[in-house]
């Protein structure tokens, strides 16, 4: 069975329900194109219009093959584009919102301190320190060489 693979998410992880919904959209598109191909062949092999409305039936397998190729030619770029849009959606959903003023992080609709976020999501304890650039700036501001 084919498996639809999305670009690897970095950072927060993704909402499984949203992922499943996105996969179902792609499978729905694949199924719809499959139904169109099946109807094309059923029309030629079984003569559906002749059976439903009367009249003669003359199978034309070349026509069914051509219709199938046209459907596949439309389906492939559409499915590729849909997959790219869904992958982009996951990429954008994985941005971590941080308040520019208090540095709290939005997690599942709640704004929590960043240390608490790391503890809840990654079971990681945090500590405080100073990066070299800030240390240099503070040293210059304090007049320490």
C-alpha positions in Angstrom: 0.0 0.0 0.0 1.3 3.4 -0.9 2.1 5.8 1.9 2.0 9.6 1.5 5.0 11.1 3.2 5.2 14.7 4.1 8.4 16.8 4.7 9.8 16.2 8.1 8.6 18.6 10.7 11.2 20.3 12.9 10.6 21.7 16.3 7.2 21.5 18.0 5.8 18.4 16.3 2.5 18.3 14.5 -1.1 17.8 15.2 -1.9 14.2 14.4 -5.6 15.0 13.6 -4.6 17.8 11.1 -2.1 15.4 9.5 -4.7 12.7 9.1 -7.2 15.2 7.7 -4.5 16.3 5.1 -3.8 12.7 4.2 -7.5 12.1 3.7 -7.7 15.0 1.3 -5.0 13.5 -0.8 -6.5 10.1 -0.7 -9.9 11.6 -1.6 -8.3 13.2 -4.7 -6.6 10.0 -5.7 -9.9 8.1 -5.2 -11.8 10.6 -7.3 -9.4 10.4 -10.2 -9.5 6.6 -9.9 -13.3 6.7 -10.1 -13.1 8.9 -13.2 -10.7 6.4 -14.9 -12.9 3.5 -13.9 -16.0 5.2 -15.3 -14.1 5.9 -18.5 -13.3 2.2 -18.9 -16.8 1.1 -17.8 -18.3 3.3 -20.4 -16.2 1.7 -23.2 -16.3 -1.9 -22.0 -19.9 -2.1 -20.7 -21.5 0.6 -22.9 -23.2 2.4 -20.0 -24.9 5.0 -22.1 -26.3 2.3 -24.5 -27.6 0.3 -21.5 -29.1 3.3 -19.8 -30.6 5.1 -22.8 -30.7 2.4 -25.5 -28.9 2.4 -28.8 -26.0 0.5 -30.2 -22.7 0.0 -28.3 -19.4 0.0 -30.0 -16.4 -0.4 -27.6 -13.5 1.9 -28.3 -10.6 0.9 -26.1 -8.3 3.5 -27.7 -10.7 6.2 -26.5 -10.7 4.8 -23.0 -6.9 4.7 -22.9 -6.7 8.3 -24.2 -9.3 9.5 -21.6 -7.2 7.7 -18.9 -4.0 9.4 -20.0 -5.7 12.8 -19.9 -7.1 12.1 -16.4 -3.6 11.0 -15.2 -2.1 14.1 -16.9 -4.4 16.3 -14.9 -4.1 14.2 -11.7 -0.4 14.1 -11.3 0.3 17.9 -11.2 -2.8 18.5 -9.1 -1.8 15.9 -6.5 1.8 17.2 -6.5 0.5 20.7 -5.9 -1.9 19.6 -3.2 1.0 17.7 -1.5 3.1 20.9 -1.6 0.4 23.0 -0.2 -0.2 20.6 2.6 3.5 20.3 3.4 3.7 24.1 3.5 0.7 24.2 5.8 2.6 21.9 8.2 5.7 24.0 7.9 3.7 27.2 8.8 1.8 25.5 11.6 5.1 24.5 13.3 6.2 28.1 13.9 6.5 28.7 17.6 4.8 32.0 18.7 6.7 33.9 21.2 5.5 37.1 22.8 7.8 40.0 21.8 7.4 41.6 25.3 7.2 38.9 27.9 8.8 36.0 26.0 5.9 33.7 26.8 5.2 30.9 24.3 1.8 30.0 22.8 1.2 26.3 23.4 -2.2 24.8 22.5 -3.9 28.2 22.9 -2.3 29.0 26.2 0.6 31.5 26.8 3.1 30.0 29.1 6.7 30.9 30.2 9.3 29.5 27.9 10.9 27.5 30.7 7.6 25.8 31.4 7.1 25.1 27.7 10.5 23.3 27.5 9.6 21.3 30.6 6.2 20.3 29.3 7.2 19.5 25.7 10.7 18.2 25.9 11.1 17.3 29.6 14.0 19.7 29.6 15.0 21.9 32.5 16.2 25.4 31.7 18.8 27.6 33.3 19.9 31.2 32.8 23.0 32.4 31.2 24.3 35.1 28.9 25.3 34.6 25.3 28.7 36.1 24.2 27.2 38.9 22.2 25.1 40.1 25.1 28.0 39.6 27.6 30.1 41.9 25.4 27.4 44.5 25.1 26.8 44.5 28.8 30.5 44.7 29.5 30.8 47.7 27.1 27.8 49.4 28.8 29.3 48.8 32.3 32.7 50.1 31.1 34.4 46.8 31.8 37.1 45.9 29.2 
